[in-house]
Amino acid sequence: MFCGHRQSAVTRRAMLQSCASGFGQVALLGLLGDELLRRGVWADGRPGLVDPSRVAPLAPRLPHVPARAKRVIFLFMHGGPSQVDTFDYKPLLQRDHGKPFPQAKPRVQFAETGNLLASPWSFRQYGQSGAWVSELFPNVARVVDELCFVKSLHGSNPAHGAALLKIHTGSENFVRPSMGSWITYGLGSENQDLPGFITISPTLGHGGVNNYSSAFLPAAYHGTPFGKTGIPSDQAQFDHMMAGVPGDVQRAQLDLLKQLNREHMERSGGGAALEGRIEAFELAFRMQAAAPWVTDTKGESAATLKLYGIDQKNTEDFGRQCMLARRFAEAGVRFIQCTHSYKWDQHGDLRKGHTQNASEVDLPIAGLIRDLKSRGMLEETLVLWGGEFGRTPASQGGEDGRDHNPHGFTWFMAGGGVKPGFSYGATDDYGWYAERDKVHVHDMHATILALLGIDHEQLTYRHAGRDHRLTDVHGSIVRGIMG
């Protein structure tokens, strides 16, 4: 063995002694390089989150401030669960059944409503927190000391489509990036072989793809659907246009496509949309190896399947969604959404509809929270539960239904830095209007970002001549729910 220009015999031991520091330098450079990719500055010079356009779009990045949560699992109840029949107990509503609502009803309503309608379900207090929970949710009731209820959420639009867009994107009027896209844009992802934002069995109605779209953000931050509504979750899969084509053929095709696209970009002076397509093709190629391992649940124990209710027909579908959400979270996906669609819209047949809906999700939700906690993941995973709005305390459908109500409704959160066993805010005595410690949808978005260590006023993207953000020009952090 020879070293430098002069021939001299070197023993194996001497070579290792002289070169050991070099190996250390190589490792250090790799670590520093990764750290520099995560830090960086924005294009206008602000420190904190790196400008994603300067690095791989899904590369993990440091938040503005130390984060309480690393990831989000959003359990979306499409249609609008009734707060006064689930978690917002109203004794006066029970007492005054059949009487007129004593306050002025909203000036704009989705449809005409009648007199007050008492909840058909009984409520009890549970846990050390004494949280009131309807008999609709006996399993969630057993984990209430892990939950943080926000009972004063309010929006502005009583129509499903606009309300869904508001909840998911912060805007009911324009196509804007979704919450999951903004979060992935800000923080990247911990797994470069999977999308940073996955939506399981997403709805196709009331805004459809716009509810998980990256809009004008780069395409890498678009939500990737796993299955879709109407298809059982055990048949869900990622769509792949090159499925069945041998890997070496795919690689050759992608390399040629990338070369042609790069040449076009050089001639045309760039193009974020085209760059996003290139990244999407590359991610899809890598996913073929990573995704099957995550989505194959055959190795889960019988006890885990029972925990999520996958051993029961009624809870199997949403239970599998929740278990897949945990598996995606374990694999490093930043934002995962599960959708129970479109079932909670009971203008009539409230007793039958809400009973069936709750029975499908109650056990899986409790199972997810228990599973995350047992694996040490709940503390750094922010779990969200809620719909696009609530429902009126006044009746529809012959005293067996309720109308849309965006003026006061309930969400609950768990893990991720929120106060466990806590309830924040309140509606009026009958549950129609948010009244105390009101939380607008913009405030909820600002708070979710804050729990992830992101300043909602700094997470911006310049488009069409101005800076945009998830909270637009609104939003205040609800610090009262932070642990």
GIMO-V624058 format. One record per pair of residues at least 12 apart in sequence whose ideal C-beta (glycine too) atoms are under 8 Angstrom apart, sorted by the first residue. I is the first residue (numbers start at 1). J is the second residue. If there is no record, write none. Layout:
# GIMO-V624058
I,J  I,J
This chain:
# GIMO-V624058
1,15  3,15  3,18  37,50  37,55  37,56  37,59  37,61  38,50  38,59  38,60  38,61  38,62  38,188  39,61  39,62  40,54  40,55  40,61  42,458  46,458  48,62  48,63  48,64  48,455  48,458  49,61  49,62  49,63  49,64  49,186  49,187  49,454  49,458  49,459  50,62  52,185  52,188  52,218  53,218  53,272  56,192  56,279  57,188  57,218  57,220  57,221  57,276  57,279  58,184  58,188  58,189  58,192  58,195  58,196  58,220  58,283  59,188  59,192  60,187  60,188  60,189  60,190  61,186  61,187  61,188  63,186  63,187  63,452  63,453  63,454  64,453  64,454  64,455  64,458  65,453  65,455  66,453  67,417  67,451  67,452  67,453  67,454  68,380  68,382  68,416  68,417  68,451  68,452  68,453  68,482  68,483  69,380  69,381  69,382  69,415  69,416  69,417  69,451  69,452  70,190  70,334  70,380  70,381  70,452  71,329  71,333  71,334  71,335  71,336  71,380  71,381  71,382  72,180  72,183  72,334  72,335  72,336  72,381  72,382  72,383  72,384  72,416  72,448  72,452  73,325  73,326  73,329  73,336  73,337  73,338  73,368  73,381  73,382  73,383  73,384  74,179  74,180  74,335  74,336  74,337  74,338  74,384  75,322  75,337  75,338  75,340  75,361  75,365  75,368  75,383  75,384  75,385  75,386  76,167  76,337  76,338  76,339  76,340  76,341  76,386  76,387  77,340  77,343  77,344  77,357  77,361  77,385  77,386  77,387  78,164  78,203  78,206  78,339  78,340  78,341  78,342  78,343  78,344  78,387  78,388  79,160  79,341  79,342  79,343  79,344  79,345  79,346  79,387  79,388  80,160  80,163  80,344  80,345  80,387  80,388  80,389  80,390  80,391  80,404  80,405  80,409  81,344  81,354  81,357  81,386  81,387  81,390  81,391  82,119  82,346  82,350  82,354  82,390  82,391  82,402  83,151  83,390  83,391  83,405  83,408  83,409  83,410  83,427  83,431  84,119  84,390  84,391  84,393  84,430  84,431  85,119  85,120  85,121  85,134  85,136  85,350  85,354  85,391  85,402  86,133  86,134  86,136  86,137  86,354  86,358  86,410  87,131  87,132  87,133  87,134  87,137  87,149  87,151  87,410  87,412  88,132  88,151  88,390  88,409  88,410  88,427  88,431  89,123  89,132  89,134  90,119  90,393  90,427  90,429  90,430  90,431  92,429  92,430  93,116  93,117  93,118  93,119  93,393  93,429  93,430  93,431  94,118  94,119  96,116  96,118  96,430  97,116  97,117  97,118  98,115  98,116  99,115  99,116  100,115  100,116  101,113  101,115  101,116  101,393  101,394  101,430  101,432  102,430  103,428  103,430  103,432  103,433  105,394  105,432  106,158  106,407  108,158  109,158  109,403  110,158  110,159  110,403  110,404  111,347  111,396  111,403  111,404  112,396  113,392  113,394  113,395  113,396  113,402  113,403  114,394  114,395  114,396  114,399  115,394  115,395  116,393  116,394  116,395  116,430  117,393  117,394  117,395  117,399  117,402  119,134  120,350  120,351  121,134  121,135  121,136  122,134  122,135  123,135  124,141  126,141  126,142  126,144  127,141  127,142  127,144  127,145  127,421  128,145  128,421  129,144  129,145  129,420  129,421  129,422  129,423  131,144  131,145  131,147  131,149  131,421  131,423  136,354  136,355  136,358  136,359  136,362  137,358  137,362  138,362  139,362  139,363  139,365  139,366  139,367  140,362  140,365  140,366  142,366  143,366  143,369  143,370  143,414  144,421  145,420  145,421  146,369  146,373  146,378  146,414  146,415  146,420  146,421  147,369  147,412  147,413  147,414  147,420  147,421  147,422  148,412  148,413  148,414  148,418  148,419  148,420  148,421  148,422  148,423  148,424  148,481  149,410  149,411  149,412  149,422  149,423  149,424  150,410  150,411  150,412  150,413  150,424  150,425  150,439  150,444  150,478  150,481  151,410  151,423  151,424  151,425  151,426  151,427  152,408  152,424  152,425  152,426  152,427  152,434  152,435  152,436  152,437  152,438  152,439  153,386  153,408  153,409  153,410  153,411  153,425  153,434  153,439  153,440  153,441  153,444  154,406  154,407  154,408  154,409  154,433  154,434  154,438  154,439  154,440  154,441  155,167  155,388  155,389  155,406  155,440  155,441  156,172  156,406  157,172  157,406  158,389  158,403  158,404  158,405  158,406  159,404  160,205  160,206  160,345  160,388  160,404  161,205  161,206  161,207  163,388  163,389  163,404  163,406  164,203  164,206  164,207  164,211  164,388  165,207  165,210  165,211  166,388  166,441  167,386  167,388  167,441  168,207  168,210  168,211  168,212  169,210  169,211  169,213  169,215  169,470  170,441  170,442  170,445  170,470  170,471  170,472  171,472  175,210  175,213  175,215  176,215  176,468  176,470  177,213  177,214  177,215  177,216  177,217  177,221  177,461  177,468  177,470  178,197  178,210  178,211  178,212  178,213  178,214  178,215  178,223  179,335  179,445  179,448  179,470  180,197  180,199  180,212  180,223  180,334  180,335  180,337  181,197  181,212  181,213  181,214  181,215  181,217  181,221  181,222  181,223  182,217  182,221  182,449  182,459  182,469  182,470  183,197  183,334  183,335  183,448  183,449  183,452  183,454  184,196  184,197  184,220  184,221  184,334  184,335  185,214  185,217  185,218  185,221  185,459  185,461  186,449  186,452  186,454  186,459  187,334  187,452  187,453  187,454  188,334  189,332  189,333  189,334  190,332  190,333  190,334  191,290  191,331  191,332  191,333  192,286  193,283  193,286  193,287  193,289  193,290  194,287  194,290  194,291  194,294  194,328  194,331  194,332  194,333  195,223  195,224  195,283  195,287  195,333  196,220  196,221  196,333  196,334  196,335  197,212  197,221  197,222  197,223  197,224  197,333  197,334  197,335  197,336  198,223  198,224  198,225  198,226  198,328  198,333  198,335  198,336  198,337  199,212  199,223  199,224  199,225  199,226  199,336  199,337  199,339  200,225  200,226  200,227  200,233  200,236  200,321  200,324  200,325  200,336  200,337  200,338  200,339  201,226  201,227  201,228  201,229  201,231  201,233  201,236  201,321  201,338  201,339  201,341  202,223  202,225  202,228  202,229  202,337  202,339  202,341  203,229  203,339  203,341  203,342  204,228  204,229  204,230  205,229  205,341  205,342  206,342  206,388  212,225  212,337  216,461  216,463  216,464  216,468  217,461  218,272  218,275  218,276  218,279  219,273  219,276  219,277  219,279  219,280  220,276  220,279  220,280  220,283  222,280  223,335  223,337  224,238  225,238  225,239  226,238  226,295  226,324  229,339  229,341  229,342  232,317  233,317  233,318  233,320  233,321  233,324  234,316  234,317  234,320  236,295  236,324  237,295  238,287  238,291  238,295  240,284  240,287  240,288  242,284  247,288  250,285  251,285  254,281  254,282  254,285  257,278  257,281  258,278  258,281  258,282  261,274  261,277  261,278  262,278  290,331  294,324  294,327  294,328  294,331  295,324  295,327  297,320  297,323  297,324  297,327  300,323  304,323  304,371  305,319  305,323  307,367  307,370  307,371  308,320  308,322  308,323  308,363  308,364  308,367  308,368  308,371  309,363  309,364  309,367  310,323  312,363  314,359  314,360  315,359  315,360  315,361  315,362  315,363  315,364  317,360  318,338  318,340  318,360  318,361  318,364  319,363  319,364  319,367  321,338  321,339  321,364  322,338  322,364  322,365  322,367  322,368  323,364  323,367  323,368  323,371  324,338  325,338  325,368  326,368  326,371  326,372  326,375  326,377  329,372  329,377  329,381  330,375  330,377  340,357  340,360  340,361  343,356  343,357  343,360  344,357  344,387  346,391  346,397  346,401  346,402  347,396  347,397  347,401  347,402  347,403  348,396  348,397  348,398  348,400  348,401  349,397  349,400  349,401  350,397  350,400  350,401  350,402  351,400  365,385  368,383  369,383  369,414  369,415  372,415  373,415  377,415  378,414  378,415  378,416  379,415  379,416  380,415  380,416  381,415  381,416  382,413  382,414  382,415  382,416  382,417  382,418  382,448  382,451  382,452  383,413  383,414  383,415  383,416  384,411  384,413  384,448  385,411  385,412  385,413  386,409  386,410  386,411  386,412  387,409  388,406  389,404  389,405  389,406  389,409  390,405  390,406  390,408  390,409  390,410  390,431  391,403  391,404  391,405  391,409  392,404  392,405  392,432  393,430  393,431  393,432  394,432  405,432  407,432  407,433  407,434  408,427  408,428  408,431  408,432  408,433  408,434  408,435  409,427  409,434  411,444  413,481  416,451  417,451  417,482  417,483  418,451  418,481  418,482  418,483  419,481  419,482  419,483  420,483  422,481  424,437  424,439  424,478  424,480  424,481  425,437  425,438  425,439  437,478  437,480  439,478  440,474  440,475  442,471  442,472  442,474  442,475  442,476  443,474  443,475  443,476  443,477  443,478  444,478  445,470  445,471  445,475  446,471  446,475  446,476  446,477  446,478  447,477  447,478  447,481  447,482  449,470  449,471  450,477  450,482  451,482  456,469  456,470  456,471  456,475  456,477  457,469  457,471
